[in-house]
Amino acid sequence: MRVITDMSAIATDVQNLFDLAHDRTTAGRSQLVSAIGEMMGDHGRVLTLHERGLINDILKKLIQDVARPVRKALAEKLAASPNAPREVSALLANDEFDIASPILLNSTLLEDDDLMEIVRHRTISHRLAVAMRRSVSERVCDALVATNSVDVIKALLENHGAAISQATMSYLV
């Protein structure tokens, strides 16, 4: 009986997404992104590789077309989700700081290359958030120190999860 209920719920979700996808208004696009965000934030739901790929493609195409509050809500949902699409998380991490901050601080999906790119090309606020992550690799620490920002370096030194290399520490001293 549980399998039939799960299948029925999935069919309803798919139909709802299908209906939203046909609504080309700004409100419809926002609702579609919100609905997908809800699916991604559901930790009890297991998505197939194909479903994850489709969601990733949809979100990448829609993310820039939706309003700030929708992107912010999506970033907050995806920041805590281990099932979030990495590419979408990286896009949101490069958005304006109020949208990017939950992803920068909490997402475990961002790779060193993503973080280093953000450190090189985004604002000091983005850099501070990267410096305050629970875990910061040596490569990312080096990129943060290379910014020569006193506030960023201070935040990095105060972060017990930062893996500052001996060479970088010697440079700072």
FENKAFEN-V44748 format. One record per helix or strand of 3 or more residues. SS is the DSSP state (~ for helix, > for strand). FROM is the first residue (numbers start at 0). TO is the last residue. Records with the same first field share a line. If there is no record, write none. Layout:
SS->FROM-TO / FROM-TO
//
This chain:
~->1-21 / 25-40 / 48-64 / 67-78 / 85-92 / 96-105 / 111-120 / 123-130 / 137-145 / 149-157 / 165-171
//
